[in-house]
Amino acid sequence: QDRGDNADAPPGFRVMCLLRCSSTLILFIFSSSGARAGQWRTVTFGGWGALMAGHVGVDFFLATLSTRHHYAHGRFYWEIPYTRKLLVFDTRTEDFSSLSTPRGHYQMVFVEAMEGRLGMFSRSIEDDGKHLLYDILQDNGDGTKEWRREDVISVPYKYHYDIIGVAGGCLLLHGNVDNPESPEFHFSSYSLDLQTMKLKWFRGTQSLYFSPHTHLYEGFSPSLSPPTI
């Protein structure tokens, strides 16, 4: 929904469709309100070719745009496979840009930190799978930005964890028990409250199969729950 600068205006909406043409990305935008209501317009990103230079998997990236995106503080973030880059689209200025992520991090999810900053939960390839990392993107005041470690969160040691996503003010985790002969649940799902950093179990199963595309959520569905701290 989009109310523009007038909070009392009736809610509107925007529809966006992303298209790749050679070395350029073109975003088609339709607005139901505002000065160009009922019209399609385009926004281009000419830096796509330079961003993907020397990398493969471009078609895979485009095919997964709908499932691998994040949203925080009015911006969409898409992870670009095989790189340490995010494609960023600011819905307020309607501009594209890119952002680097820390080396060695994976299973990243992005949240709205305080003071308009971007927060990131992730795992590290150097870790034993028993910790979650929380970093915040800091503005250095000289036109540059860098990720700074805010917290390291320990999780119960009997599981190896995968980060599913974030919704309803919670980070959602899937745990695989270390000992498959254990009488406990082989797989458990947890929610980490982003305000208190408290972990809570809410689902268990003996099933040996878990799809990485499963969408778990707490409270409202993800489409109604911005990932806010």
Solvent accessible surface area in square Angstrom, and as a share of the most:
residue,aa,sasa,rsa
1,Q,177,0.78
2,D,40,0.21
3,R,109,0.40
4,G,61,0.59
5,D,158,0.82
6,N,84,0.43
7,A,82,0.64
8,D,134,0.69
9,A,25,0.19
10,P,109,0.69
11,P,70,0.44
12,G,6,0.06
13,F,103,0.43
14,R,74,0.27
15,V,69,0.40
16,M,66,0.30
17,C,72,0.43
18,L,38,0.19
19,L,84,0.42
20,R,85,0.31
21,C,53,0.32
22,S,102,0.66
23,S,56,0.36
24,T,38,0.22
25,L,0,0.00
26,I,35,0.18
27,L,5,0.02
28,F,65,0.27
29,I,0,0.00
30,F,43,0.18
31,S,9,0.06
32,S,42,0.27
33,S,47,0.30
34,G,64,0.61
35,A,109,0.85
36,R,113,0.41
37,A,47,0.37
38,G,51,0.49
39,Q,93,0.41
40,W,135,0.48
41,R,36,0.13
42,T,77,0.45
43,V,24,0.14
44,T,84,0.49
45,F,30,0.13
46,G,63,0.60
47,G,30,0.29
48,W,4,0.01
49,G,28,0.27
50,A,85,0.66
51,L,26,0.13
52,M,12,0.05
53,A,69,0.54
54,G,87,0.84
55,H,78,0.35
56,V,110,0.63
57,G,22,0.21
58,V,30,0.17
59,D,97,0.50
60,F,97,0.40
61,F,2,0.01
62,L,43,0.21
63,A,81,0.63
64,T,24,0.14
65,L,24,0.12
66,S,89,0.57
67,T,88,0.51
68,R,89,0.32
69,H,80,0.36
70,H,26,0.11
71,Y,78,0.30
72,A,0,0.00
73,H,48,0.21
74,G,11,0.10
75,R,77,0.28
76,F,41,0.17
77,Y,10,0.04
78,W,26,0.09
79,E,29,0.13
80,I,4,0.02
81,P,13,0.08
82,Y,142,0.54
83,T,28,0.16
84,R,97,0.35
85,K,73,0.31
86,L,1,0.00
87,L,0,0.00
88,V,9,0.05
89,F,1,0.00
90,D,16,0.08
91,T,12,0.07
92,R,149,0.54
93,T,85,0.49
94,E,33,0.15
95,D,83,0.43
96,F,24,0.10
97,S,57,0.37
98,S,52,0.34
99,L,31,0.15
100,S,46,0.30
101,T,5,0.03
102,P,25,0.16
103,R,184,0.67
104,G,22,0.21
105,H,29,0.13
106,Y,74,0.28
107,Q,58,0.26
108,M,23,0.10
109,V,9,0.05
110,F,1,0.00
111,V,0,0.00
112,E,23,0.10
113,A,4,0.03
114,M,126,0.56
115,E,153,0.69
116,G,49,0.47
117,R,72,0.26
118,L,11,0.05
119,G,0,0.00
120,M,0,0.00
121,F,0,0.00
122,S,0,0.00
123,R,26,0.10
124,S,20,0.13
125,I,123,0.63
126,E,162,0.73
127,D,48,0.25
128,D,81,0.42
129,G,5,0.05
130,K,13,0.06
131,H,40,0.18
132,L,1,0.01
133,L,14,0.07
134,Y,11,0.04
135,D,4,0.02
136,I,7,0.04
137,L,19,0.09
138,Q,32,0.14
139,D,97,0.50
140,N,58,0.30
141,G,72,0.69
142,D,105,0.54
143,G,78,0.75
144,T,69,0.40
145,K,122,0.52
146,E,76,0.34
147,W,41,0.14
148,R,113,0.41
149,R,118,0.43
150,E,97,0.44
151,D,56,0.29
152,V,74,0.43
153,I,16,0.08
154,S,73,0.47
155,V,5,0.03
156,P,52,0.33
157,Y,132,0.50
158,K,89,0.38
159,Y,6,0.02
160,H,88,0.39
161,Y,2,0.01
162,D,56,0.29
163,I,19,0.09
164,I,43,0.22
165,G,16,0.15
166,V,27,0.16
167,A,2,0.01
168,G,37,0.36
169,G,24,0.23
170,C,10,0.06
171,L,0,0.00
172,L,2,0.01
173,L,0,0.00
174,H,4,0.02
175,G,0,0.00
176,N,68,0.35
177,V,13,0.08
178,D,67,0.35
179,N,81,0.41
180,P,89,0.56
181,E,147,0.66
182,S,17,0.11
183,P,127,0.80
184,E,78,0.35
185,F,85,0.36
186,H,34,0.15
187,F,20,0.08
188,S,0,0.00
189,S,0,0.00
190,Y,19,0.07
191,S,2,0.01
192,L,1,0.00
193,D,52,0.27
194,L,2,0.01
195,Q,134,0.60
196,T,79,0.46
197,M,53,0.24
198,K,143,0.61
199,L,52,0.26
200,K,115,0.49
201,W,118,0.41
202,F,67,0.28
203,R,83,0.30
204,G,23,0.22
205,T,33,0.19
206,Q,92,0.41
207,S,53,0.34
208,L,140,0.69
209,Y,165,0.63
210,F,46,0.19
211,S,28,0.18
212,P,110,0.69
213,H,135,0.60
214,T,43,0.25
215,H,140,0.62
216,L,31,0.15
217,Y,106,0.40
218,E,49,0.22
219,G,65,0.63
220,F,147,0.61
221,S,36,0.24
222,P,64,0.40
223,S,104,0.67
224,L,122,0.61
225,S,11,0.07
226,P,79,0.49
227,P,16,0.10
228,T,62,0.36
229,I,28,0.14
